[in-house]
């Protein structure tokens, strides 16, 4: 399936309003940011419907998110990619250095994106052939459990000349043995399907995985060259096989993996992976404010501006060499984000600012937002904790006043120390539930957490503001 077809299929019902509704299930607030990414995603659908000459001219409107840490910037981008099964990578701008310095170059962003895309396509293709692969795996296992007899050698000149049997000899007995082996396999088949033989131990022949990686320092960096050399040698050298003693269940799993790999066209997987990365890829570059310069021509600002200059052609549109072939970045959607506490967006080089035309500012989270984060999303923190403790047979109930108290304390600590947004709720909740988690199945079967319980668990920390800086 072409990347355009994948996009049309998944985006047909995802209007901008519907996209925002889906994001609301996991992220509280930040309406402006959700609307911006929803429009950017819908524009990809609209572009896919355009005729080919015009479609090539429409470029994505990249986004710059401005807001403090812990307000949902990364989660918005990750959930957006998940909605349409788009290849997605998240990177930190501070991990990259200007060309000529020791460190990762910005081309690694695209190589990572293509790798993710290829793996997504490979997983889809393998899932599509699982049924056939499992059938072939069962056939192989039946031949292990009831193998065919070894064919005898030539018995007379007639077999040598004509490849057949002579007038008499062991050929007839060989045929009988073959029929007997076939009958044994048919008798074992229903038992294998029902799983009655799963614990039986058999000896099978499997492929040895991988060969030593040879790393070479080149223009693309150590990691990329090393992978290329490995793939090259893997294609030239025959695959080594070894014998292993495994259970029937484990052998079936190994056989199914091998058969599925044979049924999938790996070259087509790589081509489709590259196409999806080019057409549907989303790159989230966090901490973009950390490479904003203050105008100085000496010190670290020189390298920061160098990283910006290296990022510019990637965001603008260029060709990056990967082990799967050249990849165009013209239609990849870039979402950049930063807190911009000590700098401002205008500190980025003008050319880079021009490639991030859509700017949205995310709001700081309030106490009311914390209450909603604890309870409303599908992956709410309290829902996660209750489910975890239920696995131990412990029923934990959080009263409304306990939820309000934890939200109030988290907001108060953010205000008086470092503001880390919703991440503060994780530390508060862990401190509150520490004793419950520790007691686990040895403690009471039912626990009710109210406001008094929350205050009691956090009393020592809240009384000492200096201590709360380190613990919470």
N, C-alpha and C positions, 0 to 999 in steps of 0.2 A: 504494500500500500504506500502510495506517495505521501510525502509529508503534508502536502496540501489536503489530501483526502483525510488524513488523521486529524488535522486541524478542523476541517469542516464537520467531521463526524462529532468531535467532542465539543465544538463551539456553537453548533447550530442553535441549541437551546440556551446558551449562556449569554444572555443580554447583559449590558453593564449593570442593570439593577439586580439581576440574578447573581452576578459575580459578587456584588457587594453583600448580598444576603448570605452567600456561601462563606465569605470571609468573616461575616458577623458571628458565625457559629464558633469561631475559634479566637477571634481578636476583638477586644472591647474598645469601642471608640474609634478615633482616627478616621473619621468620615472622609475628610479631604483626601488623604492618602489612598484610601480604598477606591474612591471615585477615579483618581488619576490612573491607578494601575488597571482598573476595570476598563477604562476607555482605551488605554494602550493595548490591552489584550484584545478587545473587540476590534480595534483597527487592524489587527493581524487577520482576523476573519474577513473583514471587508476587503483587505488587500488580496486575499486568496481568491476572491470572486472576480477580480479585475482581469481583463485580457493581458496576455503575456507581456507585450511591450511596455504597457503602463505599469504593470505589477513590479517590474524590475526597478522602476523609478521611485516607487513609494518606499521611503525609509522609515524605520521605527522612530518614534518620539521618545528618546531616552529620558529617564526621570532622575532627579536629585531629591532625596529625602533628607530633611533637616530636622533633627530632634535629639533629645538626650538619650542615653543608653536605657534599655529596658522598656521602651514604649511600644515595641512591636514592629520595627522596621524590617528586621530579618524575617520574622514570621509572616508578614504580609507577602513578601516576595516568594517565600518557600511555598506557602499555601496556594498562591497564584499559579506557580508552575505545576503543582500537584493537580489542580483542577483540570488542566488540559493535557496531562501527561507529557509536559515539555521537558527537555533536558535542562537541568539547573545546576549551577555551581555557585557557591558562596566563597569569596576570597577576601582577605584583608589587604588593603593597599600597602600596609607597612611591611608586608612580607617580600615585596619586590624592590629591586634596586635598578638603578640606571645601567644600561649596557656598558660593560667595561668594569663594573664592580662585582665583587663576589656576592652571589645570591641568586635568587630566581628572577628570570626575566619575564616580562609581561606576556610573552607568547605562551608561557605555561598555562595561562588562564584558558586559552582556547584549546590547548591540548587536553587539559582536564575536562573541558566541556565535551569534546568529541569522545573522549573515553567513556564518560557517563552516558552519552547518547548511544554509542555502540553497545554498551552493556544493556541498556534498556531494550534495544531492538533484539539483541541476542536472547534476553529473557523472554520476550514476547514470542519469538520464533520457537524457542524450546518448549514453552508452555503449549503452543499449538500442536506440537508433535508428541506430546507426552503419552497419549493413548496408544499411538502406533509404536512408540519406543518401548512402552511397557509390554506390549504384546510380543515384540521381538526379543525383549529381555527374558520373558517367560520361556520362549522357544529355546534360547541359548541355555537357560538353566535346566530345562528338561533334557537337553543333550549332555549336560554335565552329570545329571542324576542317572540317566540311562544312555550311555554313549553307544554309538554304532561300533560294531566289531571292526578290527583292523583287517583291511582287504589283503588276502594272501597274494604272494608274488606269482609271476607267470609259471604255469605248471607244465606247458608243452609248447612246441613250435607253433601250433595253431593260435594260441593266445598271443605269442610274440608277433606273428605276422598280421593277424586280423583283430587283435584287441579283444577277442572273445574267449569263451571257455572251450576246452577240448571236448572230446566225446564224453568224458567222464572226469571226475575229480572233485576237489573240495569246493568248487564254485557253488554247487547246489546247497551244501551245508552253510556256506557264507550267506546265501540268500535267506535261508531259514533263520540265521542269527540276526540278520537285518530286520526281518519281519518281527522277530521276537522283541528286539530292542524298540521297534516302533510301537508294538503293543504295550510294552512297559511304560513308555512315555505317555501314551494315551490314558493308561490307568493312573499315572501319577498326576496328570493335568488337573483334574478337579480338586485333588488334595492341595496342589500348589496354589491354585486360585483361592481356595478357602483359607490359606495361611497355615495349614496343618504341618507343613514342612519347614516353617520359618526358622526353627531352632536347630535344624540339622546342619552339621558342619560339612562343607565341601571344599575342594581345592579348585581354584579357578585361575585363569591367566588374565592379567590386567596390564594395561599400559602404565608405564612409569611416567609420572607427571613432571614436566618441565626439564630444563637443562640449565647448567650454570650460567648466570648472567655475566656477560663481558661488558664492562663499562669503559667507554672511550670519551675523553673530553673533547667536545667539538663545539661548533657555533651554536647548536641548539641546546647545549647543556649536557651534563653527565647523564641525567635520568633518561632523556629521550634517546640518546645514542645507544645507551645500554639496552633499551628495549628493542631497538631496531636490529642490533646485532643478534639478540636472542631469537627474534623471529626469523632472521635470515638462516641461522644455523638450524633452527627447528624445522625448516622446510627442506634442508639438504640432507640431514642425518635421519636414518630410519628410526622409528619409534621403538624404544626398548620395552620389552615385556617381561614380567616376572610372575611367578606363581605365588598365590596367597591362600591361606586357609581362613575361610570366613563362613558365617552362617548363611543359610539360603536367603534370608531377608536382606542381609547386607550385600550379598552377591547380586540379587535382583536390582538393588539400588545402583550398584556400580555398572551393571550391564545396561540399565535404562539410561544412565548418563552417557555412556559410550554410544548407544544406538541413537539417542536424540542428537548428539553432536554430528553423527554421520548423516542424519536426515536434513540437517540445516545447512544451507549454502552460506558458508562463512564469508565469501567475497560479497555476496548480496547483502549480508548483514552489515558489513563495513560500509558499503556504498549507501545503504539506507541510513546508517548512523551518521554519516557525514552530512547527508541531505537534511536530516532532522535538526542537527546542530546548526546548520546554516539558516534554516527557515523558521525553526521553532525555539531555538536556544534562548535561555534567559541567564544572564550573568549578574550576580549581585556583588558589588564591590563595596565593602564596609570600610569604615575609618578613612574615608576619602579626605576628611579634614586634616588628617595627620600628615598628608603630603602637600598641604597648602603652604606656600612660602610667605614669609613676611617682607620680602623684597630685598633681603640681604644677598650679596654675591659671594659670601664666604660661609664656611661652616656647613651644617647639614642641609641648609636651604638649597644648596647647589644640587645635591642628590635628589631632594624632593621634587624640584622642578624637572630634573631629568626623568623621574618616574612619570610625571605628568606628560612630558613630551613623548615618552614611549607608549603611554596609554592612548594618546590622541589618535594615532593611525588605527589602533585596534577598534576604538569606538567609532571612528570616522568611516571605517571600511577599508580593509586590506586583505591580503592573502597570507595565511600562516601555514607553514609546512608542518605536518604531523606525520606520524607513522602510518596513518590511513590515507595519506595524500593531502593535497592542498585544500585549505578550508577558507572560504570567503566569510568575512564578518559583517558584510553590509547590512544584513537583515536580522542580526542578533540583537535582542533587546537588553540594554544595559541599565541597571538600576543602581545608582550610587547613593551612599548614605553616610552621614557623619553628624556628630553632635555639634561641631563648630562652636565649642566653648571659647577657645583661645584664638579663633580665627573666624573668618566669614567667607561665604561662597565667592565673593569678589576677589579673594586672595588666590583663587585658582587661576591658572593662565587663561587669558581670554578665549583662546581657541577651544580649550576644554569646556569652558562655560557655555560656549555656543553649541556644543554637542550634547548638552543636557538642558534642553529647552523647557521641560516641565519641572517646576519646583513646587514641592509641597512641604509644609512645616507640620510636624507631628506635635501634638500637645502633651504637656506633662500630665502624668496620671494623678488623679485626686483620690481622696479616701473613698468616695463613691465608686470610682473606677475599680479600686481594689476589692470592694465588696462584690462587684459584678464578676471580676476575674476569678475570685475564689469559688463562685457558685454557678455562673451562667454558661460558659463555653462547654462544648462537648468534652473537651479534655481538661476541665477545671481541676485545679490542684486538690480541692477537697474530694472530688469524685475519684481521683487517682488514689488518694491515700485511703479512703474508705474501701475501695476495691482491693488494694494491697493487703490490708489487715483482714479482710474477709477471707482471703486464702488461708489464713491461720485460724479461722473460726472465731475471729473477734469482730463484734459489731460496734463500730465507732459512730457516734452521732455528734454533729457539731450544731449547737443551738444558734439561732440568729444573733443573739447578743455576743456569742463567741466570735462569729464571723466579723461582726462590726468591730469588736475589740482588736482583733488581729489586723484588720484594715487600718484602724486608727493608729495602732502602734507602728505599723510599717510606714505609714505616711509621716508620722512624727519623727521617726528615725531618719527617713530620707530628707526631711526638712532640716534637721540639726546636724547631720553628718553628710556623707556623700549621697547624692540622689542617684540610685541605680535602678529606679523604676520598679517594674513588677518583679524583678529578681529579688527584691527585698522580701517579698512574700515567701519565697522558698526558704530563706534563712529563718524567718519568724515561725513558719509552720514546722520546720524541722526541730526548732528549739522547743516548741509547745508540745510536740508529739514524741519527743525523744524517749520519755519513760514508757509510753505505751508501746512503741516499737521495740524497745529493749526487752520488756516483759513478754511480748508476743503471746504464744500459746500458753505460757505458764501463768499469765496474769488473768484478770477477770474476763469473762466472755462478753460483757457489755460495758462500754465506756461512754459516758456523756461528757463532752467538753463544752463548758459554758464560759462566760466572761470571767468569773472568779478563778476558774482553773487556768485560763490564759494569763491573767495577771500574776497568779502564784508562780507559774513556770518562768515568767520573765521578770519577776520582781527584782532579783539581784542584779540583773544586767541593766535594767532601766534606771536603777538608783545610781549607778556609776556610769556617767556619760563617757568617760575615757575608756572604760571597759567595753561599752557597747560599740565603740569604733572598731574594735578588733573582733568581737564575737558576732555582732550583727551587721 
